[in-house]
């Protein structure tokens, strides 16, 4: 027998997204309000138009299996119970039952309010399951039909909220949070393409291609088994892009070492910057060209940020054409435009719509009278088919003609889905880039993002990633040392943490970063603290023998070196060369471009060239490459 204490005019809150619970404003849960028909009456009235229903309608809905006299008595008893807690907020007359405004609050109403305000975190906290999960009333088929309709509506609404939360987490680089939100959406509706796409994106961007494909297979089998259906076209297209994307999986080679050194560091301390890039990309996908300029000294993460945005664009179905300029490009007219064209633009769907003269000129098989016009034409026809992202890394080294052509194309193609993403060093000022900056916010959508050193919180987060087995005291000591030795430069912080994971004892090395904000490209290895050169050496010796040989050859030959030339110089060929290059690219020693392989960081190349090569080895590499040892 219930001994609930009656209260007058209490605020009543109904949790309906999951197993239903009715609470009062003091947090108590009266047993009589949990009785199925009392709870059903309360929720149904709260979800009814003007929060009112006719008595006869309510009787037929909830007590249709009883005699009329008994049914009316049951309704009166239920109303009396509700009045015990809500007082005069339950209004009745001979024909209707009505809830006064503010008498009852539903979590689904809060869900809608939070979603409309863009507070997806608060909205997601309300979602504990499907609407009235596990709830049913025997002999009330009308109520069951209504509940099924409501359940479908709130299931879709909950999935939409969680999908927005996942998308927002992806935009700021929180891949774990994005996957968690998408996984929750999939649990709410295991047949939702929207939910599974969110999870696939998060897994793919985290580099777990295998798990993403496994999740898709399970989803497709579930759809076929339960509904006799297949994933929709958008989901299938996303999976195809994940299957084809090398950037999101570990190289499946026997020589690639496993363990901490193969992990990709999380993106920390750059959430605001990444959100700005993602927002600009969304604008471009919507039909307007844009430009983003990412500035920062060497090692601050310009390339990584560009890669993060390009990864998202690939999953959106964009054409990606990316080049990285080197100092020699500055004196080679049109090398940038031709490099971009041949780095993906000429292979894109839709390029066949360009004129034969444009195609021949950009491919290099015929003279090109007007390279800028041809470049803009190629961009326009490709963007008519799908969005385009052009990535120019280290654009301060690009030739003047190409920089002007890129800016002109962005301004001329204002209604095309094209984003130009430029990274540059702030100390290498170029008038052509300044002209592009001057148009941002006026003729051009976009932004300039400036990267500085990581702050202490971000470096502590990196330390937790790099040394997960450390206790709180050890982690604090490690983080302080990383702060001192890296000066917040992400490249050096990650190098140190990878070395620590492989056994480097920072207590045994001396030295501290001498000039915290000094540009890496202007710093010689001799100026570096022992901890940094030790980190490079430790990781070098963890590479496979073939990878070490290829890396040494790349250091000696310098610049952008074709794969075949690297193989000849290192004495490595065939599948062994491909495996070594995959290993070096994945572990961020080398970067692959249309013109060949080069070091991700100049400073690492200098350390390898200075400390890892003996004179005889250098001579043999140069001779095998057809170069004079004296060069």
PANUKOL-373870 format. One line per field, with one value per residue (C-alpha): residue number from 1; chain; x, y, z. Coordinates in Angstrom, 2 decimals. Example, Ala and Ser with C-alpha at 12.3 -4.5 7.8 and 13.67 -1.06 7.14 Angstrom:
<nodes>
n = 1	2
chain = A	A
xx = 12.30	13.67
yy = -4.50	-1.06
zz = 7.80	7.14
</nodes>
This chain:
<nodes>
n = 1	2	3	4	5	6	7	8	9	10	11	12	13	14	15	16	17	18	19	20	21	22	23	24	25	26	27	28	29	30	31	32	33	34	35	36	37	38	39	40	41	42	43	44	45	46	47	48	49	50	51	52	53	54	55	56	57	58	59	60	61	62	63	64	65	66	67	68	69	70	71	72	73	74	75	76	77	78	79	80	81	82	83	84	85	86	87	88	89	90	91	92	93	94	95	96	97	98	99	100	101	102	103	104	105	106	107	108	109	110	111	112	113	114	115	116	117	118	119	120	121	122	123	124	125	126	127	128	129	130	131	132	133	134	135	136	137	138	139	140	141	142	143	144	145	146	147	148	149	150	151	152	153	154	155	156	157	158	159	160	161	162	163	164	165	166	167	168	169	170	171	172	173	174	175	176	177	178	179	180	181	182	183	184	185	186	187	188	189	190	191	192	193	194	195	196	197	198	199	200	201	202	203	204	205	206	207	208	209	210	211	212	213	214	215	216	217	218	219	220	221	222	223	224	225	226	227	228	229	230	231	232	233	234	235	236	237	238	239	240	241	242	243	244	245	246	247	248	249	250	251	252	253	254	255	256	257	258	259	260	261	262	263	264	265	266	267	268	269	270	271	272	273	274	275	276	277	278	279	280	281	282	283	284	285	286	287	288	289	290	291	292	293	294	295	296	297	298	299	300	301	302	303	304	305	306	307	308	309	310	311	312	313	314	315	316	317	318	319	320	321	322	323	324	325	326	327	328	329	330	331	332	333	334	335	336	337	338	339	340	341	342	343	344	345	346	347	348	349	350	351	352	353	354	355	356	357	358	359	360	361	362	363	364	365	366	367	368	369	370	371	372	373	374	375	376	377	378	379	380	381	382	383	384	385	386	387	388	389	390	391	392	393	394	395	396	397	398	399	400	401	402	403	404	405	406	407	408	409	410	411	412	413	414	415	416	417	418	419	420	421	422	423	424	425	426	427	428	429	430	431	432	433	434	435	436	437	438	439	440	441	442	443	444	445	446	447	448	449	450	451	452	453	454	455	456	457	458	459	460	461	462	463	464	465	466	467	468	469	470	471	472	473	474	475	476	477	478	479	480	481	482	483	484	485	486	487	488	489	490	491	492	493	494	495	496	497	498	499	500	501	502	503	504	505	506	507	508	509	510	511	512	513	514	515	516	517	518	519	520	521	522	523	524	525	526	527	528	529	530	531	532	533	534	535	536	537	538	539	540	541	542	543	544	545	546	547	548	549	550	551	552	553	554	555	556	557	558	559	560	561	562	563	564	565	566	567	568	569	570	571	572	573	574	575	576	577	578	579	580	581	582	583	584	585	586	587	588	589	590	591	592	593	594	595	596	597	598	599	600	601	602	603	604	605	606	607	608	609	610	611	612	613	614	615	616	617	618	619	620	621	622	623	624	625	626	627	628	629	630	631
chain = A	A	A	A	A	A	A	A	A	A	A	A	A	A	A	A	A	A	A	A	A	A	A	A	A	A	A	A	A	A	A	A	A	A	A	A	A	A	A	A	A	A	A	A	A	A	A	A	A	A	A	A	A	A	A	A	A	A	A	A	A	A	A	A	A	A	A	A	A	A	A	A	A	A	A	A	A	A	A	A	A	A	A	A	A	A	A	A	A	A	A	A	A	A	A	A	A	A	A	A	A	A	A	A	A	A	A	A	A	A	A	A	A	A	A	A	A	A	A	A	A	A	A	A	A	A	A	A	A	A	A	A	A	A	A	A	A	A	A	A	A	A	A	A	A	A	A	A	A	A	A	A	A	A	A	A	A	A	A	A	A	A	A	A	A	A	A	A	A	A	A	A	A	A	A	A	A	A	A	A	A	A	A	A	A	A	A	A	A	A	A	A	A	A	A	A	A	A	A	A	A	A	A	A	A	A	A	A	A	A	A	A	A	A	A	A	A	A	A	A	A	A	A	A	A	A	A	A	A	A	A	A	A	A	A	A	A	A	A	A	A	A	A	A	A	A	A	A	A	A	A	A	A	A	A	A	A	A	A	A	A	A	A	A	A	A	A	A	A	A	A	A	A	A	A	A	A	A	A	A	A	A	A	A	A	A	A	A	A	A	A	A	A	A	A	A	A	A	A	A	A	A	A	A	A	A	A	A	A	A	A	A	A	A	A	A	A	A	A	A	A	A	A	A	A	A	A	A	A	A	A	A	A	A	A	A	A	A	A	A	A	A	A	A	A	A	A	A	A	A	A	A	A	A	A	A	A	A	A	A	A	A	A	A	A	A	A	A	A	A	A	A	A	A	A	A	A	A	A	A	A	A	A	A	A	A	A	A	A	A	A	A	A	A	A	A	A	A	A	A	A	A	A	A	A	A	A	A	A	A	A	A	A	A	A	A	A	A	A	A	A	A	A	A	A	A	A	A	A	A	A	A	A	A	A	A	A	A	A	A	A	A	A	A	A	A	A	A	A	A	A	A	A	A	A	A	A	A	A	A	A	A	A	A	A	A	A	A	A	A	A	A	A	A	A	A	A	A	A	A	A	A	A	A	A	A	A	A	A	A	A	A	A	A	A	A	A	A	A	A	A	A	A	A	A	A	A	A	A	A	A	A	A	A	A	A	A	A	A	A	A	A	A	A	A	A	A	A	A	A	A	A	A	A	A	A	A	A	A	A	A	A	A	A	A	A	A	A	A	A	A	A	A	A	A	A	A	A	A	A	A	A	A	A	A	A	A	A	A	A	A	A	A	A	A	A	A	A	A	A	A	A	A	A	A	A	A	A	A	A	A	A	A	A	A	A	A	A	A	A	A	A	A	A	A	A	A	A	A	A	A	A	A	A	A	A	A	A	A	A	A	A	A	A	A	A	A	A	A	A	A
xx = 0.00	1.39	2.11	3.04	2.65	0.20	1.49	-0.23	0.74	4.11	6.04	5.99	8.75	8.36	11.41	10.17	13.35	14.17	12.36	9.73	9.95	7.80	9.53	8.45	10.40	12.07	13.43	11.01	9.42	5.87	4.90	1.31	2.54	4.51	1.37	1.07	-2.31	-1.61	1.72	0.16	-2.62	-0.11	2.20	-0.63	-2.28	1.06	1.59	-1.98	-3.02	-3.60	-2.86	-6.56	-8.64	-12.29	-13.21	-14.80	-11.61	-9.44	-11.77	-11.65	-7.87	-6.93	-10.00	-11.71	-11.72	-13.87	-17.59	-18.53	-19.35	-16.14	-14.11	-15.43	-14.66	-11.12	-10.56	-11.83	-9.51	-6.53	-7.36	-7.70	-4.24	-2.70	-4.44	-2.88	0.47	-0.44	-3.33	-5.54	-3.18	-5.32	-8.47	-11.65	-15.25	-18.06	-16.51	-12.76	-9.54	-6.86	-3.33	-2.59	0.56	3.58	1.88	3.95	7.35	8.53	12.11	11.12	10.09	13.49	15.14	13.45	14.30	17.97	18.22	16.69	19.20	22.10	22.92	23.35	25.37	22.44	19.96	22.04	22.11	18.32	18.47	18.53	16.70	13.64	10.37	8.66	11.13	9.70	6.31	2.97	-0.66	-2.63	-5.88	-5.10	-4.30	-5.12	-2.56	-0.01	-0.54	-0.06	3.03	4.54	4.04	5.58	8.43	9.27	9.20	11.42	13.70	14.42	14.71	17.14	19.26	19.32	20.49	23.22	24.27	24.62	26.64	28.88	29.34	30.26	32.79	34.31	34.58	36.69	38.82	37.25	37.12	36.41	33.49	32.21	32.24	30.59	27.70	27.29	27.37	24.61	22.56	23.02	21.82	18.68	17.95	20.02	18.55	19.45	21.78	22.36	23.59	25.92	27.41	28.39	30.18	31.91	33.25	34.61	36.32	37.75	39.19	40.69	42.57	40.57	39.45	39.09	36.70	34.72	34.24	33.33	30.67	29.23	29.10	27.22	24.79	24.13	23.52	21.14	19.14	18.86	17.89	15.36	13.88	14.99	16.61	20.05	22.04	21.13	23.20	24.89	26.07	27.37	29.23	30.85	31.98	33.48	35.49	36.68	37.77	39.77	41.34	44.93	45.03	42.81	44.47	47.75	49.89	49.52	53.20	55.24	58.06	55.95	56.67	53.76	53.40	53.52	55.61	52.88	50.23	49.03	49.00	45.62	44.91	45.06	44.91	43.57	39.80	38.91	41.12	39.74	36.15	36.83	38.24	35.31	32.82	34.51	34.47	30.74	30.22	32.15	30.19	27.07	28.15	30.57	34.33	36.58	40.14	41.71	45.28	46.97	50.08	52.64	56.31	57.76	56.49	53.39	51.04	50.06	50.26	48.45	45.57	45.36	45.34	42.50	40.34	41.28	40.31	36.85	36.54	37.43	34.67	32.31	33.16	35.42	38.20	41.48	44.48	47.44	51.01	53.83	56.12	59.89	62.31	63.27	59.65	59.79	61.92	59.95	57.01	53.65	55.12	52.48	49.50	50.82	51.63	48.09	46.58	48.63	48.16	44.50	42.61	43.22	42.02	38.78	35.28	34.05	37.47	36.50	34.24	37.32	38.55	41.10	43.64	43.28	43.67	46.69	48.39	47.85	49.07	52.22	51.62	51.13	52.10	49.76	49.16	47.09	47.84	45.72	42.65	43.13	43.52	40.29	38.45	39.60	38.55	35.12	34.22	35.37	33.51	30.34	30.46	31.62	33.30	37.03	39.69	43.10	45.81	49.06	51.49	54.36	52.85	55.47	57.79	55.32	56.10	54.56	52.52	50.83	50.01	48.35	46.46	45.17	43.87	42.28	40.59	39.10	37.69	36.47	34.74	32.74	29.75	31.80	32.34	36.07	38.14	41.77	43.67	47.07	49.71	52.59	55.32	54.60	58.21	58.21	55.93	54.65	52.83	50.70	49.44	48.78	46.54	44.51	44.23	42.93	39.95	38.90	35.57	34.74	34.86	36.08	34.66	37.25	39.64	43.25	44.26	47.51	49.03	51.20	52.77	50.52	49.58	50.22	46.83	47.30	50.79	49.47	46.83	49.58	51.57	48.57	48.33	52.05	52.49	49.16	50.82	52.28	50.72	49.70	53.08	55.08	52.74	53.12	56.92	56.84	54.47	56.67	59.70	57.82	56.74	60.36	61.97	59.41	58.39	54.89	55.90	53.72	56.26	58.93	56.48	55.27	58.85	59.76	56.70	57.20	60.78	59.63	57.18	60.09	62.26	64.02	64.76	64.44	66.16	69.36	69.57	70.46	69.62	66.59	65.15	67.34	65.02	61.41	59.84	62.68	61.64	62.68	63.83	66.36	67.66	70.60	70.75	73.72	71.54	68.96	68.85	70.11	66.56	65.40	68.29	68.03	64.34	65.15	67.92	65.77	62.95	65.38	66.77	63.25	62.68	63.10	66.51	65.00	63.20	66.43	68.28	65.62	65.47	69.24	69.11	66.35	68.44	71.55	69.73	67.50	64.54	61.72	63.12	61.16	60.54	62.57	65.61	65.34	65.20	68.31	70.25	69.28	69.57	65.95	63.41	60.09	57.68	60.40	60.68	56.91	56.76	59.62	58.04	54.66	56.39	58.20	55.10	52.84	55.31	55.59	59.23	58.48	55.61	54.59	53.84	53.54	57.22	58.55	59.21	60.55	60.99	58.03	60.37	63.60	65.15	64.71	66.37	69.33	69.70	69.62	72.08	74.48	74.35	73.16	75.41	79.09	81.28	81.50	77.75	77.13	79.46	77.75	74.29	75.32	77.00	73.95	71.81	74.10	75.32	78.85	80.00	81.46	78.02
yy = 0.00	3.44	6.00	8.90	12.21	14.48	17.84	20.77	22.50	20.78	21.12	17.76	16.66	13.65	11.84	10.12	9.60	6.18	4.20	6.73	8.35	11.12	13.38	16.28	19.49	18.24	15.21	12.71	9.97	9.27	5.66	6.53	8.73	5.80	3.67	3.03	4.63	7.63	8.19	7.61	10.13	12.74	12.39	12.16	15.33	17.16	16.21	17.02	20.18	22.95	20.25	19.24	16.22	15.23	12.82	10.39	10.39	9.62	6.83	5.20	5.57	4.15	2.36	1.09	-2.48	-1.52	-0.92	2.75	3.34	1.69	3.50	6.92	6.05	5.02	8.30	10.28	8.35	9.02	12.75	12.81	11.26	13.85	16.62	15.35	16.61	19.26	20.87	23.17	22.88	19.93	21.60	19.61	20.11	17.77	17.14	17.87	17.40	20.05	20.76	24.36	25.94	25.07	22.20	19.50	19.71	17.08	16.25	16.17	19.82	20.65	18.63	20.78	24.01	23.10	21.91	25.13	27.12	25.05	23.65	20.09	19.07	19.87	18.27	15.08	14.77	14.32	11.32	8.03	5.90	5.88	7.54	5.66	2.79	-0.53	1.04	-0.49	-0.69	-3.87	-3.45	0.13	-0.28	3.37	4.55	2.07	3.46	7.02	6.00	4.31	7.49	9.64	7.19	7.44	11.24	11.55	8.81	10.90	14.07	12.43	11.09	14.57	16.15	13.55	13.89	17.66	17.03	14.59	17.03	19.83	17.57	16.66	20.34	21.06	17.90	15.90	12.57	10.51	12.77	12.63	8.85	8.62	10.87	8.97	5.63	6.85	7.89	4.43	2.88	5.06	3.99	1.08	1.43	5.12	5.96	9.38	7.82	5.33	7.97	10.05	7.10	6.17	9.72	9.79	6.41	7.24	10.57	8.83	6.54	3.42	2.49	-1.18	-0.47	1.93	-0.72	-3.29	-0.93	-0.43	-4.17	-4.75	-1.94	-3.30	-6.81	-5.42	-3.50	-6.55	-8.87	-6.59	-4.56	-6.25	-2.93	-1.57	1.48	4.61	6.07	8.69	6.07	3.81	6.73	7.59	3.99	3.95	7.06	5.47	2.33	4.39	6.76	5.90	8.67	6.82	3.45	1.93	0.62	-3.11	-3.94	-6.42	-3.96	-1.25	-1.40	-1.68	0.11	3.65	5.01	4.23	6.25	9.56	12.26	13.79	17.31	19.43	23.15	23.87	23.41	27.06	27.22	23.98	25.13	28.26	26.19	23.78	26.68	28.19	24.80	24.49	27.88	26.72	23.48	25.63	27.31	30.12	30.15	30.94	31.21	30.21	31.24	29.36	31.09	29.86	29.18	25.80	22.96	24.78	22.44	24.26	21.11	19.02	21.49	21.44	17.64	17.62	19.81	17.90	14.64	16.02	17.34	13.93	12.32	14.98	13.85	16.76	16.71	17.39	18.79	19.41	20.58	21.67	24.39	24.46	27.34	26.46	26.88	30.63	31.10	28.60	30.47	28.66	25.64	26.00	26.07	23.14	21.21	21.65	20.64	17.47	16.68	15.75	18.39	16.79	13.41	14.73	13.95	16.76	17.77	16.43	19.46	21.69	22.65	20.38	23.23	23.72	20.02	19.64	22.71	21.78	18.24	19.63	18.05	21.40	25.05	27.01	30.57	31.71	29.49	31.53	31.39	27.67	27.01	28.89	26.99	23.64	24.63	25.78	22.62	20.34	22.40	22.09	18.34	18.34	20.61	21.28	21.96	23.22	22.91	24.84	24.11	26.54	28.92	31.57	29.61	29.55	31.43	34.85	33.92	30.99	32.99	35.68	33.05	31.39	34.68	35.60	32.19	32.53	35.97	35.02	31.80	33.31	31.05	27.89	25.35	25.95	26.43	27.52	26.51	28.17	27.64	30.08	31.22	34.70	35.82	35.18	38.03	37.93	40.83	38.39	36.72	40.12	40.96	37.79	38.70	42.14	40.61	38.28	39.28	41.36	39.65	36.43	34.34	32.98	33.77	34.02	31.68	32.27	29.37	29.97	27.59	25.20	26.26	24.28	22.56	21.32	20.02	18.26	16.61	15.49	14.12	12.06	10.65	9.97	8.33	6.70	4.47	7.37	8.21	11.78	12.77	11.29	12.87	16.30	16.04	14.86	17.64	20.29	18.94	18.87	22.47	23.51	21.56	22.08	25.69	24.60	23.70	20.66	18.96	18.91	18.00	14.97	13.94	14.02	12.07	9.42	9.02	8.76	6.05	4.17	4.36	7.73	8.89	12.66	12.73	11.55	14.27	17.89	21.12	23.27	25.05	28.16	30.45	29.38	31.00	30.53	29.27	25.67	26.21	28.76	26.51	24.15	20.81	22.01	24.68	22.18	20.68	17.13	15.97	16.83	15.25	12.23	11.92	11.90	9.32	6.98	7.00	6.61	3.40	2.03	2.11	-1.02	-1.33	-0.54	2.52	3.76	3.37	5.25	8.01	8.51	8.70	11.33	13.37	13.26	14.03	16.70	18.48	16.54	13.19	10.75	7.30	5.54	7.73	7.13	3.39	3.42	5.58	3.37	0.04	-0.80	-1.70	-3.30	-4.09	-3.40	0.20	0.70	-0.71	1.52	4.63	3.77	3.32	6.66	8.50	7.11	7.88	11.45	11.38	11.97	13.47	12.28	14.76	14.67	15.61	13.14	12.60	15.19	15.58	16.74	18.91	20.49	20.14	16.37	16.14	18.13	15.85	12.71	14.19	15.29	12.33	9.26	9.28	8.39	9.77	6.57	6.06	9.63	9.11	5.86	7.46	10.40	8.14	5.85	8.94	10.15	13.15	14.28	13.48	16.97	18.54
zz = 0.00	-0.95	1.77	-0.56	1.22	-0.64	-1.83	-3.43	-6.67	-6.96	-10.22	-11.99	-14.35	-16.65	-17.97	-21.12	-23.19	-21.79	-19.09	-17.88	-14.45	-12.91	-10.39	-8.21	-7.87	-4.67	-6.50	-4.95	-7.07	-5.80	-6.46	-7.41	-10.25	-11.66	-12.06	-15.76	-16.46	-14.24	-15.98	-19.41	-18.69	-17.51	-20.52	-23.03	-21.75	-21.74	-25.41	-26.50	-28.37	-25.80	-23.20	-23.10	-24.10	-23.94	-21.14	-23.61	-25.69	-22.65	-21.54	-24.94	-25.09	-21.68	-20.29	-23.39	-22.05	-19.02	-18.69	-19.15	-15.48	-14.30	-16.93	-15.85	-12.25	-13.20	-15.04	-12.04	-9.74	-12.03	-12.18	-8.39	-8.02	-10.33	-8.42	-5.20	-6.51	-9.06	-7.20	-9.22	-12.17	-13.22	-14.56	-15.21	-16.19	-17.23	-20.67	-20.59	-18.62	-19.01	-17.74	-16.86	-18.30	-16.20	-14.40	-16.05	-17.72	-20.20	-21.10	-24.78	-24.54	-23.03	-25.80	-28.43	-26.62	-26.17	-29.77	-31.10	-29.02	-30.36	-26.91	-28.11	-25.08	-22.76	-25.16	-25.36	-21.57	-21.65	-23.98	-22.06	-24.61	-26.87	-25.90	-23.02	-23.39	-22.19	-21.43	-22.45	-21.30	-21.76	-23.68	-24.77	-28.44	-29.20	-26.69	-28.04	-31.56	-30.30	-28.34	-31.42	-33.44	-30.71	-30.32	-34.01	-33.87	-30.80	-32.05	-35.14	-33.10	-30.67	-33.51	-35.08	-31.81	-31.31	-34.95	-34.47	-31.32	-33.20	-36.08	-33.69	-31.93	-35.31	-36.19	-33.12	-33.49	-30.64	-32.45	-29.33	-28.41	-31.99	-32.05	-28.64	-29.73	-33.00	-31.18	-28.86	-31.90	-33.36	-30.11	-30.24	-33.83	-35.04	-38.55	-38.99	-41.87	-40.33	-37.08	-38.70	-41.01	-38.01	-36.49	-39.75	-40.14	-36.60	-36.95	-40.37	-39.23	-36.19	-38.59	-37.73	-41.22	-40.33	-37.46	-39.67	-42.35	-39.70	-38.29	-41.77	-42.44	-39.17	-40.04	-43.55	-42.20	-39.57	-42.18	-44.41	-41.56	-39.88	-42.74	-45.95	-46.90	-47.83	-46.68	-48.59	-51.40	-49.21	-46.72	-49.50	-51.08	-47.73	-47.27	-50.76	-49.91	-46.67	-48.52	-51.00	-48.46	-47.53	-44.95	-42.50	-41.97	-40.88	-43.73	-43.87	-44.21	-42.26	-41.83	-40.26	-36.53	-34.20	-30.91	-29.60	-32.48	-35.03	-33.19	-34.52	-31.88	-31.09	-32.27	-29.12	-28.55	-32.03	-31.62	-32.31	-35.37	-36.77	-36.19	-38.23	-41.07	-40.99	-41.01	-44.08	-45.78	-45.08	-46.76	-49.81	-50.01	-50.05	-53.30	-52.56	-53.05	-50.12	-48.90	-45.61	-44.75	-41.91	-40.62	-38.14	-37.57	-38.48	-36.33	-35.04	-36.88	-40.09	-42.18	-39.57	-39.46	-43.26	-43.20	-40.68	-42.90	-46.05	-44.33	-43.61	-47.15	-48.61	-46.57	-47.92	-51.45	-52.38	-54.92	-53.11	-54.96	-52.67	-53.20	-50.94	-52.22	-51.73	-52.06	-55.64	-56.78	-56.28	-59.38	-61.52	-63.15	-63.10	-61.26	-58.55	-60.92	-62.92	-59.75	-58.40	-61.73	-61.85	-58.13	-58.50	-60.46	-63.87	-62.59	-61.12	-62.41	-64.63	-65.97	-69.40	-69.80	-70.08	-73.54	-75.24	-75.28	-71.52	-70.79	-73.06	-71.62	-67.97	-68.65	-70.27	-73.66	-75.44	-74.90	-72.64	-73.77	-70.76	-67.72	-65.29	-67.51	-68.14	-64.43	-63.60	-66.35	-64.97	-61.47	-62.64	-64.56	-61.74	-59.11	-61.21	-60.44	-56.80	-54.23	-54.64	-52.03	-53.11	-50.46	-50.91	-48.09	-47.50	-50.04	-49.22	-51.54	-54.43	-57.65	-58.09	-61.17	-59.42	-56.30	-58.40	-60.40	-57.22	-55.84	-59.19	-59.46	-55.98	-56.83	-60.32	-59.23	-56.37	-57.09	-57.40	-54.61	-54.24	-51.11	-51.29	-48.16	-47.86	-45.20	-44.87	-42.51	-41.09	-41.40	-45.18	-46.27	-49.84	-51.46	-53.46	-50.26	-48.71	-51.67	-51.00	-47.30	-48.23	-50.04	-47.18	-45.73	-48.81	-52.22	-50.61	-47.80	-45.43	-42.63	-41.55	-38.74	-36.86	-34.93	-31.91	-29.39	-27.50	-24.00	-20.85	-20.84	-24.39	-23.63	-20.52	-22.73	-25.11	-22.19	-21.05	-24.55	-24.83	-21.42	-20.46	-17.84	-15.84	-12.49	-11.62	-10.17	-13.06	-15.57	-14.01	-14.12	-17.71	-18.75	-17.14	-18.99	-22.29	-21.74	-21.06	-23.90	-26.66	-25.99	-26.98	-30.54	-31.38	-33.63	-30.93	-28.16	-30.11	-30.96	-27.28	-26.20	-28.86	-27.68	-24.05	-25.06	-26.61	-23.51	-23.58	-20.03	-19.93	-16.53	-18.22	-20.86	-20.33	-21.99	-22.50	-25.47	-25.88	-27.85	-27.29	-30.36	-32.80	-36.23	-36.81	-40.38	-39.10	-36.34	-36.80	-34.95	-32.96	-31.39	-30.21	-26.73	-26.39	-25.67	-29.20	-31.08	-28.76	-29.64	-33.36	-32.88	-30.77	-33.32	-36.22	-34.79	-34.31	-38.07	-40.17	-41.95	-45.37	-43.99	-42.37	-45.66	-47.62	-44.99	-45.08	-48.89	-48.67	-46.22	-48.42	-51.67	-50.03	-51.60	-53.31	-54.45	-56.68	-55.21	-57.91	-57.28	-53.53	-54.17	-56.38	-53.93	-50.97	-52.79	-52.00	-54.67	-55.47	-52.65	-50.06	-51.27	-51.19	-47.65	-46.48	-47.96	-46.39	-43.04	-43.28	-44.49	-41.80	-39.04	-40.34	-41.38	-45.08	-47.03	-50.51	-53.26	-57.02	-57.42	-54.90	-51.20	-48.79	-45.05	-43.02	-40.93	-42.13	-38.73	-38.71	-42.11	-40.77	-37.72	-39.90	-42.41	-39.67	-37.30	-39.23	-42.32	-42.61	-45.39	-47.43	-47.26	-48.43	-51.42	-52.43	-52.23	-54.40	-56.96	-57.15	-57.74	-60.51	-58.56	-57.92	-54.34	-54.25	-54.85
</nodes>
